[in-house]
Structure formats: C-alpha cells, structure tokens
Amino acid sequence: MKKILIIAAMLSVAVAASAQEKKFAYVDFGEIVQLMPEMDSARVKIAAQEKEAGEQMQMMYQEYQTKATQFQQKQSTWTPAIRESKMREIQDMEGRIQEFQQILQQELQQSQAQLQAPILEKAQKAVKSLAKSKGLIFVFDKSSLLYYDELQAIDLTAEARKAVNIPAGRTLEQLQQELQAQAQAAQAAAQAK
C-alpha cells in the first residue's frame, strides 16, 4: 500500500511539473509569409504578369475604341449591310474583351497560387520543425486567436522568421512602404509615357 501511495505521489508531482511546461505556441504566420525573401521575388513575377496583362488589355481596348469612334463618325455614310457588319464586329470585340479579362484574372490568380504554394509550404515546415523541437502540442496562428495568455504560450514568430531567412529588422510596415514606393514609381512611369 505504501508503494502505491509513493508511486501515486511521484506521478502527481511529474504530472504537475509537466503541466507547467508550455505546450502551446502561436506564430504570426501572415507576417512570416509576407516577409520571406521568396515572397519578394513572387511579388515581382506577379507584378510583371499583371503589367503584361494590363498592356494586352489596353491594346485590345484601344482597338475597340478606334473601331467604335470610326463607327460613330462614318455610320451615316455606310450602307445598312456595312453598318450592321461593323456593329457586329464591335459587339464581338466587346465580348472578346470581357472574356479575355475573365480568363486573364483566373490565370493571374492561378499563377499567384502556384508561386505562393512553395513559400507557404516552406513556412509551414519551419513552424512544424520548431514545434517538434520544442515538444509543443499545438501551434496556432496569432491572427485567428481570440485570446491568448502570453505567459502561458510561446511566441514562435521570431524563431520562425530566422528559420525562413527573414532579415532581422524587416517589418510589415517596411514592406508596405516598399510596395507603396514601387506602386508610385510604376504610376509615375505610366504617366510619363
């Protein structure tokens, strides 16, 4: 009987000691993914694809505008058959532009998903590896937590940042400033044309 009480006491001490270890962690996954160097190159590729798509759309729209203007100016001089043929041509162009725009949007979304998939996978692997090395039970995304006690959970964000090679001082605010500066430069270049 004494042995059972001693074993029970030892087990309760062991359980109490292990219960005090932090087994839950959180990470700002969005921050990690957005600041990864690979995401910078993905953003450049996506921007180049969007620019090319925009230029193609602009060319199609200009052609449409030219034909519509020509139709407006010359319709009174055309025979009914020519007028109807030109009107159908313009309507067909409108349909092609709308269809092309939808297809482009889908392709750009697919391309973005393909470019981001390996980045997300790398970030998930880094967090999983950190969690396993620390013996954690759960790692939650900070953005989806309603409440967490910082004293009872571990913040893995800093370690995950290192694991995916994010420069030490880089922040989301800096990224936003960089992206705004790039957008302003692109807008200025477009206006200069």
C-alpha positions as CSV (number, residue, x, y, z in Angstrom):
1,M,0.0,0.0,0.0
2,K,2.9,2.4,0.8
3,K,4.4,1.6,-2.6
4,I,1.2,2.6,-4.3
5,L,0.9,5.8,-2.4
6,I,4.6,6.7,-3.1
7,I,4.1,5.9,-6.9
8,A,0.9,7.9,-6.9
9,A,2.6,10.9,-5.2
10,M,5.5,10.7,-7.7
11,L,3.2,10.5,-10.7
12,S,1.2,13.5,-9.4
13,V,4.5,15.5,-9.0
14,A,5.6,14.5,-12.5
15,V,2.2,15.4,-14.0
16,A,2.2,18.8,-12.2
17,A,5.7,19.5,-13.4
18,S,4.9,18.6,-17.0
19,A,1.7,20.6,-16.8
20,Q,3.7,23.7,-16.1
21,E,5.7,23.3,-19.3
22,K,4.3,25.4,-22.1
23,K,2.9,23.1,-24.7
24,F,1.0,25.7,-26.7
25,A,2.5,28.3,-29.0
26,Y,1.4,30.8,-31.6
27,V,3.0,32.4,-34.6
28,D,2.2,35.3,-36.8
29,F,2.1,33.2,-39.9
30,G,0.9,36.0,-42.2
31,E,3.9,38.1,-41.2
32,I,6.3,35.2,-41.8
33,V,4.9,34.5,-45.3
34,Q,4.7,38.2,-46.3
35,L,8.3,38.9,-45.2
36,M,10.0,35.9,-46.7
37,P,12.6,36.7,-49.4
38,E,10.9,34.2,-51.7
39,M,7.7,36.2,-51.4
40,D,9.5,39.3,-52.7
41,S,10.5,37.5,-55.9
42,A,7.0,36.1,-56.2
43,R,5.6,39.6,-56.0
44,V,8.0,40.8,-58.7
45,K,6.8,38.0,-61.0
46,I,3.2,38.6,-60.3
47,A,3.6,42.4,-60.9
48,A,5.3,41.6,-64.3
49,Q,2.5,39.3,-65.3
50,E,-0.1,41.9,-64.2
51,K,1.7,44.6,-66.2
52,E,1.9,42.4,-69.3
53,A,-1.8,41.5,-68.9
54,G,-2.7,45.2,-68.5
55,E,-0.8,46.2,-71.6
56,Q,-2.6,43.5,-73.6
57,M,-5.9,44.7,-72.3
58,Q,-5.0,48.3,-73.1
59,M,-4.2,47.3,-76.7
60,M,-7.5,45.5,-77.1
61,Y,-9.4,48.4,-75.6
62,Q,-7.6,50.9,-77.9
63,E,-8.5,48.8,-80.9
64,Y,-12.1,48.7,-79.7
65,Q,-12.1,52.5,-79.1
66,T,-10.8,53.1,-82.6
67,K,-13.4,51.0,-84.2
68,A,-16.2,52.5,-82.1
69,T,-15.1,56.0,-82.9
70,Q,-14.9,55.1,-86.6
71,F,-18.4,53.6,-86.4
72,Q,-19.7,56.8,-84.8
73,Q,-18.1,59.0,-87.4
74,K,-18.9,57.1,-90.5
75,Q,-22.1,55.1,-89.8
76,S,-24.3,57.7,-91.7
77,T,-22.3,57.2,-94.9
78,W,-22.4,53.4,-94.8
79,T,-25.0,51.1,-96.3
80,P,-27.2,49.2,-93.9
81,A,-25.3,46.0,-94.5
82,I,-21.9,47.6,-93.8
83,R,-23.3,49.4,-90.7
84,E,-24.7,46.1,-89.4
85,S,-21.4,44.3,-90.1
86,K,-19.4,46.9,-88.3
87,M,-21.8,47.0,-85.4
88,R,-21.5,43.2,-85.0
89,E,-17.7,43.5,-85.2
90,I,-17.7,46.0,-82.4
91,Q,-20.1,43.8,-80.3
92,D,-17.9,40.8,-80.9
93,M,-14.9,42.8,-79.7
94,E,-16.7,43.8,-76.6
95,G,-17.4,40.1,-75.9
96,R,-13.8,39.1,-76.6
97,I,-12.5,41.8,-74.3
98,Q,-14.8,40.7,-71.4
99,E,-13.9,37.0,-72.0
100,F,-10.2,37.8,-72.2
101,Q,-10.5,39.9,-69.0
102,Q,-12.1,37.0,-67.1
103,I,-9.6,34.5,-68.4
104,L,-6.7,36.8,-67.5
105,Q,-8.0,37.2,-64.0
106,Q,-8.3,33.5,-63.5
107,E,-4.8,32.9,-64.9
108,L,-3.3,35.5,-62.7
109,Q,-4.9,34.0,-59.6
110,Q,-3.7,30.6,-60.6
111,S,-0.2,31.9,-61.2
112,Q,-0.2,33.7,-57.8
113,A,-1.3,30.5,-56.1
114,Q,1.4,28.4,-57.8
115,L,4.1,30.9,-56.9
116,Q,2.9,31.1,-53.3
117,A,2.5,27.4,-52.7
118,P,6.1,26.5,-52.1
119,I,6.5,29.6,-50.0
120,L,3.6,28.6,-47.8
121,E,5.0,25.0,-47.6
122,K,8.4,26.3,-46.5
123,A,6.9,28.4,-43.8
124,Q,4.7,25.6,-42.6
125,K,7.7,23.2,-42.5
126,A,9.7,25.7,-40.5
127,V,6.9,26.2,-37.9
128,K,6.4,22.4,-37.7
129,S,10.1,21.8,-37.2
130,L,10.3,24.4,-34.4
131,A,7.2,22.9,-32.8
132,K,8.6,19.4,-32.8
133,S,11.9,20.5,-31.5
134,K,10.2,22.2,-28.6
135,G,7.8,19.4,-27.9
136,L,4.8,21.5,-28.5
137,I,1.3,20.1,-28.7
138,F,-0.3,22.9,-30.8
139,V,0.8,26.0,-32.7
140,F,-1.9,28.5,-33.5
141,D,-1.9,31.3,-36.0
142,K,-1.9,34.5,-34.0
143,S,-4.3,36.3,-36.4
144,S,-7.1,33.8,-35.7
145,L,-6.8,33.7,-31.9
146,L,-9.5,35.5,-29.9
147,Y,-7.5,35.3,-26.7
148,Y,-4.1,34.0,-25.6
149,D,-2.1,34.4,-22.4
150,E,1.4,35.4,-23.4
151,L,2.7,34.0,-20.1
152,Q,1.2,30.6,-20.9
153,A,2.1,30.2,-24.6
154,I,5.3,30.5,-26.6
155,D,5.6,33.1,-29.4
156,L,7.4,31.2,-32.2
157,T,7.4,34.2,-34.7
158,A,10.9,35.4,-34.1
159,E,12.4,31.9,-34.4
160,A,10.3,31.1,-37.5
161,R,11.5,34.4,-39.0
162,K,15.1,33.2,-38.6
163,A,14.3,29.7,-39.9
164,V,13.0,31.1,-43.2
165,N,15.8,33.7,-43.5
166,I,13.8,36.9,-43.0
167,P,16.3,39.8,-42.3
168,A,16.3,40.8,-38.6
169,G,15.0,44.3,-38.9
170,R,12.4,43.8,-41.6
171,T,8.8,44.6,-40.6
172,L,5.4,44.5,-42.3
173,E,5.4,48.3,-42.1
174,Q,8.6,48.5,-44.1
175,L,7.2,46.1,-46.6
176,Q,4.1,48.3,-47.0
177,Q,6.3,51.3,-47.6
178,E,8.4,49.4,-50.2
179,L,5.2,48.3,-52.0
180,Q,3.8,51.8,-52.0
181,A,7.0,53.3,-53.3
182,Q,7.0,50.7,-56.1
183,A,3.4,51.4,-56.9
184,Q,4.1,55.2,-57.0
185,A,7.2,54.6,-59.3
186,A,5.1,52.4,-61.6
187,Q,2.4,55.0,-61.7
188,A,4.9,57.8,-62.4
189,A,6.4,55.7,-65.2
190,A,3.0,55.1,-66.7
191,Q,2.1,58.8,-66.6
192,A,5.4,59.7,-68.3
193,K,4.5,57.6,-71.3
